[in-house]
Amino acid sequence: MHPAPSIILFTVLSGFGFGLISIIGLLQFFNQISVVNIIIFSLIGLFFSTVGLISSFFHLANKKNAIKSMSQWQTSWLSREAISSIFCLSIVVGNIGWVFVQNLYINEVGIVLFLLSLFTIFTTSMIYAQLKTVPSWNNILTPALFIFAALAGGSILLMDYASLVLLLIFGVLQVLFWYIADQSFIYKETSVGTALGFSKNEDIRAFDVAHTNRNYLLNEMVYKVARKHAIKIRYISFFAAFVFPMSLTLIFPGNFSVSVLIIASHLVGIYFSRWLFFAEAKHSVGFYYN
Amino acid sequence: MTKLPKCEDKKLGLLIDLDTCVGCHGCVVSCKEWNSSGDEKQLSDINSHQKDPVGTFLNRVHSYERENSSTNETETFYFPRSCLHCEDAPCVTVCPTGASFKREEDGIVLVNEDDCMGCGLCAWACPYGARELDLVSGVMKKCTLCVDRIYNEEIPPEDRVPVCVKSCPTGARAFGDFNDPNSDVSKKVKERGGVDLMPEMQTKPVNKYLLPRIKSKSSSVSSGLGVEEETNATGLLGWVDRALSKL
């Protein structure tokens, strides 16, 4: 699949923003955060989620109809994502306002923020995980990876040892996701044979092109990436998103300025991870162009 | 609305015979022509008369070669690919704006361009690559089963079929109601074993394909025509052959 920068930035930045908001919500519920920190970190979370959502807006080819994307929540994960994110961010704004004016916070609002932001990250992941056409996305690891990447990123500023646990879960899920995506069994049912109505093991090859130039389908869904670079990018991503944050958190637990460095590295790593998430994903339409 | 209707009345679609298709791209051209002509219709091209032209099409014809296991020979066939108007159309349910919909009265899957925001998710959800985003108007395009022809009382009754069916010179494409067991398309599907594309995707396509029949061994035909070299010639011809070989 085509790794569009607007979509990658959307999943990385809004994932981090909503991850941070969910951690704030959790701490607020358990009385583990100060009033000042709620305001400061909620504003940071709000900033990242909003920038992420604006970035996704730039992916649209017909932006004037974007508001209509909130209408089909009964069947569409993308619609649910739009509604859930706007709803969650409204509560964040309300919470900041309340805390600022009253100088105290309501614990119960915390659990609402926690669940709603987690649900928002889940809906983002389901936009991709729902697609049977892309087998490497169409499994439970996609939502698991999106959620724990967001929680790990969001916890770096506000937690120390709990953050290590979340990072560790994220690292394991990331390796597992790449491992499964590499297995040929995920394509076990579809082949050029089934694409053309024959049996699965039919020996069929394309002998001429259907059109002489590239088209939307090839640009969007038959994105080819050199395997040797993909492996290198996996190492870079894993180091920046997992190894580096993990080691620095162990060496400097609870050091705020180090946390900022950790987050920068983590987000760069997640950016590469999402680039691979798209670039390495194979869509079934590719069988027609085999 | 992106909820899929039952379509208990009619299931309109195409039956494509890969045994008859000669890969002329006539359906591609006539589809492009019909769907780009008119006041509001647009199926745009970019750089159409320059280097690297890119265009939006609702129908593409691919060419394949296949090993025939019974004769050990390679056979070629052509494969027109367009929207299959699936009963469980994944492109409809993923649509966030409600622009994609399936008609309850005849099962045709359409895009309401006034609602489409051009996110492209429906094209990702379609296993068959039946949807293409129009890069000029920014909205999703797909086969309409020529909904503006098949019910059009302004044109003669014999023209009220999809333009790809009308234009096919070999009659490889047929249009009809797959819900009616007595329709021509249903009878042909039963008689010749019409198949679904990628049944494992559970989209339940309405359009069906008839696969190429198994052909007889071609070498038996070619040797009968005397195409192969004569090696054991006798008499005058044999003398000429031997004399020329010595030169």
HADDOCK unambig.tbl for C-alpha pairs under 7 A between the chains (distance, minus, plus):
assign (segid A and resid 59 and name CA) (segid B and resid 119 and name CA) 6.69 0.50 0.50
assign (segid A and resid 60 and name CA) (segid B and resid 117 and name CA) 6.19 0.50 0.50
assign (segid A and resid 60 and name CA) (segid B and resid 118 and name CA) 5.24 0.50 0.50
assign (segid A and resid 60 and name CA) (segid B and resid 119 and name CA) 4.81 0.50 0.50
assign (segid A and resid 61 and name CA) (segid B and resid 117 and name CA) 6.40 0.50 0.50
assign (segid A and resid 61 and name CA) (segid B and resid 118 and name CA) 4.51 0.50 0.50
assign (segid A and resid 61 and name CA) (segid B and resid 119 and name CA) 6.43 0.50 0.50
assign (segid A and resid 61 and name CA) (segid B and resid 138 and name CA) 4.52 0.50 0.50
assign (segid A and resid 61 and name CA) (segid B and resid 139 and name CA) 6.84 0.50 0.50
assign (segid A and resid 62 and name CA) (segid B and resid 117 and name CA) 4.49 0.50 0.50
assign (segid A and resid 62 and name CA) (segid B and resid 118 and name CA) 5.09 0.50 0.50
assign (segid A and resid 62 and name CA) (segid B and resid 138 and name CA) 5.04 0.50 0.50
assign (segid A and resid 62 and name CA) (segid B and resid 139 and name CA) 6.45 0.50 0.50
assign (segid A and resid 63 and name CA) (segid B and resid 117 and name CA) 5.80 0.50 0.50
assign (segid A and resid 64 and name CA) (segid B and resid 117 and name CA) 6.98 0.50 0.50
assign (segid A and resid 65 and name CA) (segid B and resid 115 and name CA) 6.10 0.50 0.50
assign (segid A and resid 65 and name CA) (segid B and resid 116 and name CA) 6.42 0.50 0.50
assign (segid A and resid 65 and name CA) (segid B and resid 117 and name CA) 4.83 0.50 0.50
assign (segid A and resid 66 and name CA) (segid B and resid 117 and name CA) 5.67 0.50 0.50
assign (segid A and resid 68 and name CA) (segid B and resid 97 and name CA) 4.81 0.50 0.50
assign (segid A and resid 69 and name CA) (segid B and resid 96 and name CA) 4.56 0.50 0.50
assign (segid A and resid 69 and name CA) (segid B and resid 97 and name CA) 4.16 0.50 0.50
assign (segid A and resid 70 and name CA) (segid B and resid 96 and name CA) 6.70 0.50 0.50
assign (segid A and resid 70 and name CA) (segid B and resid 97 and name CA) 6.76 0.50 0.50
assign (segid A and resid 71 and name CA) (segid B and resid 96 and name CA) 6.71 0.50 0.50
assign (segid A and resid 71 and name CA) (segid B and resid 97 and name CA) 5.88 0.50 0.50
assign (segid A and resid 72 and name CA) (segid B and resid 2 and name CA) 6.76 0.50 0.50
assign (segid A and resid 72 and name CA) (segid B and resid 96 and name CA) 5.19 0.50 0.50
assign (segid A and resid 72 and name CA) (segid B and resid 97 and name CA) 6.01 0.50 0.50
assign (segid A and resid 72 and name CA) (segid B and resid 98 and name CA) 6.04 0.50 0.50
assign (segid A and resid 75 and name CA) (segid B and resid 2 and name CA) 6.55 0.50 0.50
assign (segid A and resid 75 and name CA) (segid B and resid 3 and name CA) 6.48 0.50 0.50
assign (segid A and resid 75 and name CA) (segid B and resid 93 and name CA) 5.31 0.50 0.50
assign (segid A and resid 75 and name CA) (segid B and resid 94 and name CA) 6.56 0.50 0.50
assign (segid A and resid 76 and name CA) (segid B and resid 93 and name CA) 5.80 0.50 0.50
assign (segid A and resid 76 and name CA) (segid B and resid 94 and name CA) 4.52 0.50 0.50
assign (segid A and resid 76 and name CA) (segid B and resid 95 and name CA) 5.88 0.50 0.50
assign (segid A and resid 76 and name CA) (segid B and resid 96 and name CA) 5.42 0.50 0.50
assign (segid A and resid 77 and name CA) (segid B and resid 94 and name CA) 6.67 0.50 0.50
assign (segid A and resid 78 and name CA) (segid B and resid 96 and name CA) 5.60 0.50 0.50
assign (segid A and resid 79 and name CA) (segid B and resid 96 and name CA) 4.49 0.50 0.50
assign (segid A and resid 131 and name CA) (segid B and resid 125 and name CA) 5.69 0.50 0.50
assign (segid A and resid 132 and name CA) (segid B and resid 201 and name CA) 6.79 0.50 0.50
assign (segid A and resid 133 and name CA) (segid B and resid 125 and name CA) 6.16 0.50 0.50
assign (segid A and resid 133 and name CA) (segid B and resid 126 and name CA) 6.93 0.50 0.50
assign (segid A and resid 133 and name CA) (segid B and resid 127 and name CA) 5.25 0.50 0.50
assign (segid A and resid 189 and name CA) (segid B and resid 200 and name CA) 6.56 0.50 0.50
assign (segid A and resid 190 and name CA) (segid B and resid 198 and name CA) 6.78 0.50 0.50
assign (segid A and resid 194 and name CA) (segid B and resid 197 and name CA) 6.16 0.50 0.50
assign (segid A and resid 194 and name CA) (segid B and resid 198 and name CA) 4.92 0.50 0.50
assign (segid A and resid 195 and name CA) (segid B and resid 197 and name CA) 5.29 0.50 0.50
assign (segid A and resid 195 and name CA) (segid B and resid 198 and name CA) 4.94 0.50 0.50
assign (segid A and resid 196 and name CA) (segid B and resid 197 and name CA) 5.72 0.50 0.50
assign (segid A and resid 197 and name CA) (segid B and resid 195 and name CA) 5.83 0.50 0.50
assign (segid A and resid 197 and name CA) (segid B and resid 196 and name CA) 5.80 0.50 0.50
assign (segid A and resid 197 and name CA) (segid B and resid 197 and name CA) 4.66 0.50 0.50
assign (segid A and resid 197 and name CA) (segid B and resid 198 and name CA) 6.63 0.50 0.50
assign (segid A and resid 203 and name CA) (segid B and resid 66 and name CA) 5.70 0.50 0.50
assign (segid A and resid 203 and name CA) (segid B and resid 67 and name CA) 5.56 0.50 0.50
assign (segid A and resid 204 and name CA) (segid B and resid 64 and name CA) 6.56 0.50 0.50
assign (segid A and resid 204 and name CA) (segid B and resid 65 and name CA) 5.67 0.50 0.50
assign (segid A and resid 204 and name CA) (segid B and resid 66 and name CA) 4.42 0.50 0.50
assign (segid A and resid 204 and name CA) (segid B and resid 67 and name CA) 6.67 0.50 0.50
assign (segid A and resid 205 and name CA) (segid B and resid 64 and name CA) 5.49 0.50 0.50
assign (segid A and resid 205 and name CA) (segid B and resid 65 and name CA) 5.38 0.50 0.50
assign (segid A and resid 205 and name CA) (segid B and resid 66 and name CA) 6.52 0.50 0.50
assign (segid A and resid 206 and name CA) (segid B and resid 63 and name CA) 5.85 0.50 0.50
assign (segid A and resid 206 and name CA) (segid B and resid 64 and name CA) 4.23 0.50 0.50
assign (segid A and resid 206 and name CA) (segid B and resid 65 and name CA) 6.19 0.50 0.50
assign (segid A and resid 207 and name CA) (segid B and resid 63 and name CA) 5.94 0.50 0.50
assign (segid A and resid 207 and name CA) (segid B and resid 64 and name CA) 5.21 0.50 0.50
assign (segid A and resid 207 and name CA) (segid B and resid 65 and name CA) 6.09 0.50 0.50
assign (segid A and resid 208 and name CA) (segid B and resid 63 and name CA) 5.48 0.50 0.50
assign (segid A and resid 209 and name CA) (segid B and resid 62 and name CA) 6.40 0.50 0.50
assign (segid A and resid 209 and name CA) (segid B and resid 63 and name CA) 6.86 0.50 0.50
assign (segid A and resid 210 and name CA) (segid B and resid 60 and name CA) 6.25 0.50 0.50
assign (segid A and resid 210 and name CA) (segid B and resid 61 and name CA) 5.41 0.50 0.50
assign (segid A and resid 210 and name CA) (segid B and resid 62 and name CA) 4.55 0.50 0.50
assign (segid A and resid 210 and name CA) (segid B and resid 63 and name CA) 6.90 0.50 0.50
assign (segid A and resid 213 and name CA) (segid B and resid 52 and name CA) 6.61 0.50 0.50
assign (segid A and resid 213 and name CA) (segid B and resid 53 and name CA) 6.88 0.50 0.50
assign (segid A and resid 213 and name CA) (segid B and resid 54 and name CA) 6.73 0.50 0.50
assign (segid A and resid 214 and name CA) (segid B and resid 54 and name CA) 6.81 0.50 0.50
assign (segid A and resid 215 and name CA) (segid B and resid 54 and name CA) 5.90 0.50 0.50
assign (segid A and resid 215 and name CA) (segid B and resid 55 and name CA) 6.84 0.50 0.50
assign (segid A and resid 216 and name CA) (segid B and resid 132 and name CA) 6.09 0.50 0.50
assign (segid A and resid 216 and name CA) (segid B and resid 133 and name CA) 6.73 0.50 0.50
assign (segid A and resid 217 and name CA) (segid B and resid 129 and name CA) 6.55 0.50 0.50
assign (segid A and resid 217 and name CA) (segid B and resid 132 and name CA) 6.70 0.50 0.50
assign (segid A and resid 284 and name CA) (segid B and resid 127 and name CA) 5.54 0.50 0.50
assign (segid A and resid 285 and name CA) (segid B and resid 127 and name CA) 5.79 0.50 0.50
assign (segid A and resid 285 and name CA) (segid B and resid 128 and name CA) 5.41 0.50 0.50
assign (segid A and resid 285 and name CA) (segid B and resid 129 and name CA) 5.45 0.50 0.50
